[in-house]
Amino acid sequence: MIDMLKAIAEENRLKIIKLLASDSMCVCDIQEKLQLPQNLVSHHIAVLKKAGLIESCRCGKNNFYSLNKQSFNQVHNLLIKLGE
């Protein structure tokens, strides 16, 4: 859980999570929407994936990333409990 919280504590990673909450995307789509260099987007995706917050699926030459809703719900529920 600590790794998940650390992963979402960074602004760009939070933006990536917000994008992936609605649809799966490849790095190039995320890069375009956030106007960030590809290597930086790839780094943030690696951190989110390692924390278990996103998943990947290979389709042709591209990897598509999506939100791991089960893991994200765990973080969400923890934050709600902390706010009580």
C-alpha positions in Angstrom: 0.0 0.0 0.0 2.9 2.4 0.8 4.3 1.9 -2.7 0.9 2.7 -4.2 0.6 5.9 -2.2 4.1 7.0 -3.1 3.4 6.3 -6.8 0.3 8.5 -6.9 2.0 11.3 -4.9 3.6 12.6 -8.0 1.6 15.0 -10.1 2.3 13.5 -13.6 1.5 10.0 -12.4 -1.8 11.2 -10.9 -2.5 12.7 -14.4 -1.7 9.4 -16.0 -4.1 7.6 -13.6 -6.8 10.1 -14.5 -6.3 9.5 -18.2 -6.3 5.7 -17.8 -9.4 5.8 -15.6 -11.5 6.3 -18.7 -9.8 4.3 -21.3 -6.6 2.2 -22.0 -3.9 4.1 -23.9 -0.4 3.6 -25.3 2.6 5.7 -24.3 2.4 7.8 -27.4 -1.2 8.8 -26.6 -0.4 9.7 -23.0 2.7 11.6 -24.1 0.6 13.6 -26.5 -2.1 14.5 -24.0 0.3 15.5 -21.2 2.9 17.1 -23.5 5.7 15.3 -21.8 8.8 13.6 -23.3 8.3 9.9 -24.1 11.1 8.8 -21.7 9.5 10.6 -18.8 6.1 9.1 -19.5 7.7 5.6 -19.8 9.4 6.2 -16.4 6.1 7.2 -14.7 4.3 4.2 -16.3 7.0 1.9 -14.9 6.6 3.3 -11.4 2.8 2.9 -11.6 3.1 -0.6 -13.0 5.6 -1.7 -10.3 3.2 -0.3 -7.7 0.4 -2.4 -9.2 -1.8 0.5 -10.1 -1.8 -0.1 -13.9 -1.7 -3.1 -16.2 -0.4 -3.5 -19.7 -1.6 -5.5 -22.7 0.5 -5.9 -25.9 -1.4 -5.2 -29.1 0.9 -5.4 -32.2 3.9 -3.2 -31.6 2.3 -1.2 -28.8 1.7 -1.8 -25.2 -1.6 -0.4 -24.0 -2.0 0.6 -20.3 -5.1 0.6 -18.2 -6.0 1.3 -14.6 -5.9 -1.7 -12.3 -9.2 -1.0 -10.8 -8.9 -3.5 -8.0 -5.7 -2.0 -6.7 -6.9 1.5 -7.2 -10.0 0.8 -5.2 -7.9 -0.5 -2.3 -6.1 2.9 -2.3 -9.3 4.7 -2.5 -10.9 2.8 0.4 -7.8 3.4 2.5 -8.0 7.1 1.9 -11.6 7.2 2.8 -10.9 5.4 6.1 -8.1 7.8 6.9 -10.5 10.7 6.3 -13.1 9.5 8.8 
